[in-house]
Amino acid sequence: MMISFFENFFEIQKSFHQILFSWTPFSFGDILYILLGIFLLLFIIKSFKKKNRHSSILKILVLTNIFYFSYQFFWGMLYFQTPIIEKLPKGEITLDKKKKLALKYLEKCKETRKQVTQDKNGVFIVTNLKSLQKEILYKQSKLPNYISDKKAPQINSFKPSIFKNIMSFTGILGYYNPFTAEAQYNSELPSTYIPFTSAHESSHQLGFAREQEANFIGYLIGIDSNNLELRYSTEYFTLKSLLNSIVDEDEDFVKTALKNYSPEMKKDRLYERAFIHKHQGFLDDFFGFTNNLFLKSNQQEGTVTYSYFIDLLIHYEQQKQKESYQAIRF
């Protein structure tokens, strides 16, 4: 009952916030965080200059609690929604199933990669970001009813983050701002990341709080898209996720799959690896650790494993097979 209240409240506030903040070409949420950070810094400095420091510490704690309460009210309670996996058929997750899916998405990636644009170095590039964003919004409204009954307002509130340089060094691809309903993405990312990251953050805009469920909704948005850039990015993310879930059990299979990447896909992979290597460091490790704690504190697995997305993917594939069988039978 209580979770239903917060789901309904989110539907109202997300539409209101998107109308209120979507018109700005820059990230209003980023500006809000900068101003909040400056205010808190000045408040702390001013407070500790006073004689009564205990009172100042109390004020800081009160402000922190107000911020945390606001976050929970606008967003945090959505982590307690009914998990998507409970809406899908049950079934055993086996290594063989993951391998078959990996080979399937390897072939899909190869085929779609031939049809997208690349730069002079042969690396995939996004050519029309606005068209891609429009397609994501459209596909939000076409999600299966048994998985999502959330409203898709069709308001473009995708924003390149002002913090892109910091995000590149922290491993953060994008984030959703619950106070402005903006979907932030790191515009410095290789193009293989940007379409699916946008679909992922748009899933948060719909109201899917858990990270791996947002990945799954992003998958549903992009996998059958007529926008080839979105489809390739989604297929490529899915393939990488499957290979990551297999590597500990069968490293040779993953090595063989990587060798069988098309020449174009190998260039995309090398470009991604070069980007990651360039931005590795202390901040990447620190934010990876803190993000892991944050995910676990919000009923999630953490960054160590992406198995929940794979579970959702395989159960969904089983559902599609069941529907295909019934359609043929009747």
TAFEN-V160110 format. One record per residue. RES is the residue in one letter. SS is DSSP state (a for helix, b for strand, c for the rest). PSI is psi in degrees with one decimal (none if undefined). OMEGA is omega in whole degrees, -180 to 180 (NA if undefined). Layout:
RES/SS/PSI/OMEGA
RES/SS/PSI/OMEGA
This chain:
M/c/-47.4/-179
M/a/-41.6/180
I/a/-37.3/178
S/a/-37.9/177
F/a/-46.1/-178
F/a/-32.9/176
E/a/-43.9/179
N/a/-38.8/178
F/a/-40.5/179
F/a/-40.1/180
E/a/-38.4/-179
I/a/-49.6/-175
Q/a/-32.1/-179
K/a/-40.7/179
S/a/-42.9/180
F/a/-46.1/-179
H/a/-37.7/179
Q/a/-40.2/177
I/a/-38.9/-176
L/a/-37.7/-171
F/a/-10.5/-174
S/c/-23.5/-174
W/c/-18.5/-178
T/c/133.9/180
P/c/-16.0/179
F/c/168.9/-180
S/c/107.5/178
F/a/-35.2/180
G/a/-39.4/177
D/a/-43.4/178
I/a/-41.1/179
L/a/-43.7/180
Y/a/-37.9/178
I/a/-47.6/180
L/a/-40.3/179
L/a/-41.8/179
G/a/-42.5/178
I/a/-43.8/-180
F/a/-46.3/-179
L/a/-39.9/180
L/a/-46.8/179
L/a/-38.2/179
F/a/-42.3/-180
I/a/-45.1/180
I/a/-45.4/-180
K/a/-39.1/-177
S/a/-40.1/-176
F/a/-6.3/173
K/a/-18.0/-180
K/c/160.7/-179
K/c/-39.9/-177
N/c/81.3/-177
R/a/-29.2/180
H/a/-40.1/178
S/a/-38.7/180
S/a/-42.9/178
I/a/-39.6/179
L/a/-41.9/179
K/a/-40.5/179
I/a/-42.5/179
L/a/-38.7/178
V/a/-45.8/179
L/a/-40.7/178
T/a/-41.7/179
N/a/-36.3/177
I/a/-43.9/179
F/a/-44.5/-179
Y/a/-40.5/178
F/a/-43.3/179
S/a/-42.3/179
Y/a/-46.9/-179
Q/a/-38.2/-178
F/a/-42.4/-178
F/a/-28.0/-169
W/c/-46.6/-168
G/a/-35.0/-177
M/a/-16.9/180
L/a/-15.0/176
Y/a/-15.0/-177
F/a/11.9/176
Q/c/162.3/175
T/c/123.8/-180
P/c/143.1/-179
I/a/-34.6/-175
I/a/-24.1/178
E/a/-11.5/179
K/a/-2.1/-177
L/c/158.3/180
P/c/150.3/179
K/c/160.2/179
G/c/155.1/-179
E/c/137.7/176
I/c/110.0/-178
T/c/160.4/177
L/a/-38.0/-179
D/a/-40.7/179
K/a/-41.1/180
K/a/-38.5/179
K/a/-44.0/179
K/a/-41.0/178
L/a/-38.7/179
A/a/-43.9/179
L/a/-36.9/178
K/a/-46.8/-177
Y/a/-22.2/172
L/a/-45.1/179
E/a/-38.6/178
K/a/-43.2/178
C/a/-45.0/-180
K/a/-45.0/-177
E/a/-46.0/-178
T/a/-35.3/-179
R/a/-30.2/179
K/c/-21.1/-171
Q/c/-3.3/-178
V/c/170.2/-177
T/c/147.3/176
Q/b/159.0/-180
D/c/-173.6/-176
K/c/-19.6/178
N/c/2.5/179
G/c/18.9/-180
V/c/136.7/-180
F/b/136.7/177
I/c/148.5/173
V/c/128.4/-175
T/c/-27.6/-176
N/c/92.0/-176
L/a/-39.8/-179
K/a/-42.1/178
S/a/-39.5/179
L/a/-43.9/180
Q/a/-39.1/178
K/a/-39.1/179
E/a/-40.7/178
I/a/-45.5/180
L/a/-40.2/179
Y/a/-45.3/-177
K/a/-22.3/174
Q/a/-36.9/-176
S/c/-3.7/-177
K/c/14.5/179
L/c/147.9/179
P/c/134.4/-177
N/c/-31.3/-178
Y/c/-12.3/177
I/c/-41.3/-177
S/c/130.3/172
D/c/20.4/-178
K/c/148.2/-177
K/c/138.6/177
A/c/97.8/-173
P/c/-14.7/-179
Q/c/32.2/177
I/c/123.1/-178
N/c/107.3/178
S/c/37.9/173
F/b/132.1/-177
K/b/132.9/170
P/b/130.3/-175
S/c/141.7/175
I/c/-26.1/-176
F/c/26.7/-173
K/a/-39.5/-179
N/a/-43.0/178
I/a/-42.1/-179
M/a/-37.9/180
S/a/-33.2/-179
F/a/-2.1/179
T/a/-4.2/-179
G/c/11.7/179
I/c/121.2/-178
L/c/-33.6/-180
G/b/174.6/175
Y/b/156.1/178
Y/b/131.6/178
N/b/108.4/-177
P/c/-14.4/-178
F/c/-16.2/179
T/c/-4.9/-179
A/c/30.7/177
E/b/142.2/175
A/b/106.9/-177
Q/b/141.4/173
Y/b/154.4/179
N/c/108.1/-176
S/c/-8.2/177
E/c/-10.7/-176
L/c/152.1/168
P/c/149.7/-176
S/a/-23.5/178
T/a/-28.0/-179
Y/a/-39.2/-165
I/a/-47.5/-179
P/a/-47.7/-178
F/a/-36.7/176
T/a/-40.9/178
S/a/-42.3/178
A/a/-39.2/178
H/a/-50.0/-179
E/a/-31.3/177
S/a/-26.8/177
S/a/-35.8/173
H/a/-39.8/178
Q/a/-34.8/178
L/a/-27.5/180
G/c/15.1/175
F/c/108.4/-171
A/c/-41.4/-176
R/c/136.5/-174
E/a/-46.2/-177
Q/a/-25.5/172
E/a/-35.7/175
A/a/-36.6/174
N/a/-42.7/-178
F/a/-42.8/177
I/a/-39.0/174
G/a/-39.0/176
Y/a/-48.0/-180
L/a/-35.2/179
I/a/-40.8/-170
G/a/-22.1/-166
I/c/-32.5/180
D/c/21.1/-176
S/c/146.5/173
N/c/-15.0/175
N/c/110.0/-173
L/a/-32.1/180
E/a/-42.1/177
L/a/-42.1/-179
R/a/-44.1/-179
Y/a/-45.7/180
S/a/-38.1/180
T/a/-45.5/178
E/a/-41.1/-178
Y/a/-42.1/176
F/a/-43.4/-178
T/a/-43.8/179
L/a/-47.3/180
K/a/-40.3/180
S/a/-41.9/179
L/a/-45.3/180
L/a/-38.2/177
N/a/-33.2/-180
S/a/-16.6/-177
I/a/-29.0/-166
V/c/-36.1/-179
D/c/-24.5/-179
E/c/-31.6/-179
D/c/84.4/-177
E/a/-34.4/-179
D/a/-37.9/178
F/a/-44.0/-179
V/a/-42.2/178
K/a/-41.0/179
T/a/-41.7/179
A/a/-42.8/180
L/a/-37.2/177
K/a/-28.4/-178
N/c/4.2/170
Y/c/146.6/174
S/c/159.2/178
P/a/-37.3/179
E/a/-42.6/179
M/a/-36.4/179
K/a/-37.2/177
K/a/-40.0/177
D/a/-41.7/-180
R/a/-42.2/179
L/a/-39.0/179
Y/a/-41.3/176
E/a/-47.4/-178
R/a/-37.4/178
A/a/-39.5/178
F/a/-45.7/-180
I/a/-44.4/-180
H/a/-39.5/-179
K/a/-31.4/-173
H/c/13.6/177
Q/c/153.7/179
G/c/-164.9/-177
F/a/-43.9/-177
L/a/-39.6/179
D/a/-46.0/179
D/a/-42.6/-177
F/a/-48.6/-178
F/a/-29.2/174
G/a/-40.7/179
F/a/-47.5/-178
T/a/-36.9/178
N/a/-35.9/177
N/a/-44.1/178
L/a/-41.4/-179
F/a/-45.2/-179
L/a/-43.2/-179
K/a/-29.8/179
S/a/-11.9/-180
N/c/41.6/173
Q/c/33.8/-179
Q/c/169.1/-174
E/c/-26.4/-171
G/c/178.9/-174
T/c/-5.3/-176
V/c/-38.2/-176
T/c/145.9/177
Y/c/26.4/-173
S/a/-30.5/-178
Y/a/-40.9/177
F/a/-42.7/180
I/a/-40.5/177
D/a/-47.1/179
L/a/-42.8/-179
L/a/-47.4/-177
I/a/-41.9/178
H/a/-37.0/178
Y/a/-41.2/177
E/a/-38.0/177
Q/a/-38.9/178
Q/a/-42.7/179
K/a/-40.8/179
Q/a/-39.8/179
K/a/-43.5/179
E/a/-39.6/179
S/a/-41.0/179
Y/a/-43.6/-180
Q/a/-36.6/180
A/a/-39.7/179
I/a/-39.9/-177
R/a/-37.7/-175
F/c/none/NA
